[in-house]
Amino acid sequence: MLRLATTCLCLLCPLPALADAGAIRIVAAENFYGDIASQLAGPEARVSSVLSNPDADPHLFEADIATARAVADASLVIYNGLNYDTWMARLLAGIRSPRRLVVEAAAVAGRDARGSNPHLWYDPRAMQAVARAITLRLQQIDPAHRALYARRLERFLDSMSGIGAEIDRLRSRYAGAPVAATEPVAEYLVAALGLTMLERRFQLAVMNDTEPSAGDTGAFEEDLRQRRVRVLIYNTQASGSAVERLLGLARASGIPVVGVTETEPRGVDYQQWMLGELGALDRALAGSRP
């Protein structure tokens, strides 16, 4: 699969000087983890997210010296795991630090089985587990503010209840509706909504950077022509000729298309991002043929 060209995604070039040399330094591989860490750590920490550009393909990122320096200086590092951000795993293995703590999202969320979908941030329950793990690490690093971090965690978990309520509402309305995707980015969210996901083999091929078979591609195209799916979901940060053809067929057939991202968009927090994605799916399903 052809990937879009990208520029450097690193926000750490150069690494900004900290106003408070004693502040907790947190480095997140992806900006949604950095956002959650900021909500939990507050002004007691300095949080830097490495991948933050919602218009670029995160799979093309390569760590540079500034990123390595930030990891070396960090009190806490948060990354996804499941071979999604292998560059961070390599940095952690190569830059040892006895004072650095680590949160691997896949491990703390219990989603680290081989072959699991790495797009964990589309599973709100997994992100709650990540938030709890981050809070525990903050309390280890800064025990004097243990109660404060606990209160921030409680506030974060309360804010996530709105996402759960919206998932329940949409599930009661659309469970069983057939949808398809060009890549399984939002698979966890689709499953939580009870939607029926079609064309899985095509999606796995795209995610694994292999060419979908002619049979899988042909079946996908026919399902779009025959309007057997109500919504087509696609990854706005990765593209290729096969994907573009599917998007064109969906639009020509009057099937709503919903774009999702692998990076938290600018100007919103994680909770607002997920609610926005749910709203887009709601509008698409409401406007499509039952």
N, C-alpha and C positions, 0 to 999 in steps of 0.2 A: 504494500500500500504506500502511495506517495504521501508524504507529510508536508505540511506547510512550513516554509522557511521561518526562522525565528531569530530574534536578537537575544542578547544576554538577558536572562530573567533575574539576575542576581541584584538584590537590593542593597548589597553590602559592599559596594565598590565606590569610594572607599568606606570602610567601616566607620560610622560616626563616633566621635569621642563621647563618652558618657559623662553627663553632668555630675552623676553621683557614682564615684568609683566603687562604692559598696553595694550598688544595686544588683539584684539578681539578673544575670544575663541569660536570656532564653533565645535559642535559635530554633525556628520551626522550618522544616523542609518545605512545607506548603502553607499558603497564607491562611487557610481556614483553621489549621491547627494553631497558627500564630494568633489569629483573632480570638479563639477560645482561650488561649493562654493569657492574652491581654485582659480579657474579661475576668479571669480568675485571679491573676496576679496584681492587677491594678498598677498604681504608680510605684509600687515597691520593686518593679522589674523593668528591664529594658528588653523589649521583644523585637526580634528581626525575623522576617519571613523571607526565604530564599526565592521560592517560586510564587509569583504574584501577578503575572501578566495574563489576563483572561483571553487575550487575542493570540497567544502563542501556544505551541505544542509542548507540554511539559516533558514529553518523552525525549525531546531533543536536547535537554539541558545537560551541560557538563560543568562540574564544579571547578572554580578557579581558586587562585591563591587567597583572595579575600574571603571566600566562603570557608576555606580551610582554616584561616586565621580566626574567624568568628567561632567555628566549632571548637577550636583549641581553647578559646577564652570563655566558653559558655559554662554556666552552672547547670543548665538543663537543655537538652536537645530533644525535640519531638519530631518523629518522622513516621511515615505510613507503614513501611514494610511490604511484604508480599511481592518483592522484586519490583515495586513501583518506583521507588527512589533508591536504587542500588548505589548511586553515587554517595548518598549519605551513609549507608552502611559501610562503604569502603573508607570514608573519612573517619568514621568512629573507630574502625578497626586499626587504622593507620596512625591516628592521633590519640594516644592514650592520655587519660587524665584521672587521677584518683578522686578528684572532687566533683567530677561531672556526673550527673544523673541523666538517665535516658528514658523516654517513653516511646515505645514502638506500638503504634495504634493497633495493628493487627493482633499483636500478642495480648494486649490488655483487654481487647474486645472479644477475644476468643475466636477470631476469624483467620487464624494463621495456618489453617490446614492447607496443604499443597493443592493448588488448583483453584483456590477460592478467588472470587472476584475482588480485585484490590481497591475498587472504588468505594471505600468504607464510609466516606463522608456523606453518601446518600442513604446511610442507615442511621437514623437519629439515635437509636438505642446504642449503637456502637460508639457514637460521639459522646453520649452520656458516660459510657465507661471510660473513654479517653479523658473526659473532664475530671472524673474521680481520680484517675491515675495522676493527672497533672497536679491536682490539689494535694495529693499525698506527697508528691515530690517537693512541692513548694513548702509544705509543712516540715519536711525533713531538712530542707535547706535553710529555712527561716522559722524555727520553732517558736520564736517570740510572737509571731503573728498567726499562730495556728488557728485560733478562733476566727480571725478575720478571713482567712482563706476558706474556712468551713462555711461562713456566712455567704461568701461570694459563690461558692459552689451551689449552695441552696438556692440562691437567686438565679443562677444559670439554669439549674434543673427546672425551676418554676417557669422560666421563660420558654423552655422547650415544650411545656405542656400545650402551648398553642399549636405547635407542629403536630403533636399527637392527636389533638382534637380535630385538626383539619384532615389528617390522614383517615381518621375514623369516619368523618363526614363523607369524604370522597369514596371511601371503600363501600359504605352503605349505598351509595348512588351508582357506582360504576363497576363493582366487583364482577369479574368474568369477562369484561369487555376486551376484545382482541386488539392488541397493539403490536407494533414492531419497532425495532431500533436498528440503526446501522452499526452500533457498537454498544456493549452492555455497561455504559457509564452509569445510568440511573437504575440498574437492575434491582438494587435493594429497595429503592423507593417504589418501583413498579410492583414488586412482590408485596410490600406493605399495603399497597392499595388494592391488592387482590386482582389486578389486571392479568389477563392471559397473554404472555409474551410469545410471539411467533418468531420464526427465522433465527433461531439461536445459533445454528452452525455458521451462518454468515457472520454474525456478530463476533463469535469467538475467533474466526479467521482474521477479521479486521483488527481486533484487539491484540492478537498475537503477531501482527505484521506479516501475515501470509495472505496469499491471493485466494479469495473465496472460490469454491468450485463452480464450474459452469452450471451444474445442476442446482446448487443452492442459490446462485444468482438468478437463474431463470425462474425458480419457484417464487422467490421474493418479488421479482418484477410482475409475475402473473397475479400474485395476491394483491399487489397494488392496483393493477389494471382492473381486477374484478372487485375492488373495494372490500376485500375480506378483512381489512384492518381499519380501525377507526382513527388511529393517530400514528404518525411516524415520528420517532424520536431520533435525533442525531446529535453528534458531538461537534459543536461549533469550532473546536480547536484543532480538529484533524480532518483532512479531506483527501479525496482521490477520485479518479474518474468513475469508479463503480458507485461510490457514495453519491456523487453529483447526479449520476443518471437516476438513481433511486429517488432522490429529492425531486427531480424534474417529473418523474412518473407520478409521484404522490400528488404534487401540485396539479398536474394535468388531470388527475382522477378526482380532484376535489377532496383529497384526504388532508386534514390539518397536519402541519409540520411543527414540531416543538424542538427548539434547540436547547441543549444543556451544556454545561461547561465542567471542566475538570479543575477549575481555579475559581475561587470566590471573586465575584465581580467587585469593581471599585465602588466605594460609597455605601456599602451595605455590610451588616454583620452576618454571621452564619445563620442565625435564626431568620432574618429577613430574606436571605438568599433562598433557603429551603421553602419558605412560604411563597416566595415568588415563583419557584419552579412548580409548586403544587397548584398555584393559581393558573399558571400557563397550561398545565395539563387539564385542569378543570374546564377552562374556556374551550380548549380543543375538543375534549370529549363531549361537552355540552353542545358544540356546534357540528358534531359529526353524526352520521347516520347510525342509529341503534342496530 
